[in-house]
Amino acid sequence: MHRPSNPLTPDFAAGSAFIKGESTLAVVSVDTFGQLAGRLEAALARHSLEILQTHEMDALLRARGAGVDFRCRVYEVWNATL
């Protein structure tokens, strides 16, 4: 069975490594967090996907006492055409 590739992958992070889950996508890249986030947000808009909300999970975890040393942002995305 042929599965179509993720249409967002080449748009926002060409050359990066991906860890894909059922409804998640983690990116490992040499680009800065801000560069990747900006390209992801632009790619979502190009594909008519709306960002409902973002969650700065790294800040939330640090505020609750977890000593995380990585950036993590969760995007709640909605496809208005469905």
N, C-alpha and C positions, 0 to 999 in steps of 0.2 A: 504494500500500500504506500503510495506516495503522499507524504505530508508536506504541505506548503511551508516554506521557510517563514520565519517571523518577519513581517514587512518593516519593523522598526529597526532591526539589527543593523543593516548597512547604513541607514540614515544617520544614526547618532553615535555610533562607536565602532567604526570600521577598524579592524586590527586589534580589537580587544578580545578578551576571553569572557565567555558567558557561562553562568550556572543557571539553568532554567528549571523551574518547578511548574506545578500545575497552573498557578496564577502568579508566579513571581519570576523575576529576572534579576540576577546579581551580575555585576560587571566588574572585571578586574582589568585595569587599564593603567597606562603610564600617564594619561592625561589627568589634569586636575579634576577634583570633584565638581567644581563650578563649570568647567568646560563641558564635561559630560552631562551635567544636569541641564545646562542651557541647550545643548544639542538634543537631548531627550525631549524637553518641553517643546522645542520647535518641531521635532518629528511628530509628536502627538498632535500638534495643531495641523500639520500638513495632512495627517491621516484622519482629520475631523474627529479626533478623540478629545474630550474635555477633561481637564483636571478638576475634580471636585474639591479635593483637599490634599495638602501635603502634611506630613508628620516628620519632624526632625527627631528621629528615634535616638540618635546618639546623644543629643542634648537631654532628652527625657530620661534616658538611662543614667546619665551622669548626675542629673538632678535627684535621682533616687538612690544614689550611692554606688552605682556600678562604675568601675573604672575602665571604661571603654576607650580604646585609642584608635578608633576608625570612624569614618563618616557613614551615616546611614540615613537615607530619606525614603519615606514610603509615600508613594503617590496613589491616591484613590482616583481611578480613571473611569470614565463613563463614555460609552458609545451611544450617542444620541440617535443614531439611525436604527438601532435595534428595537 
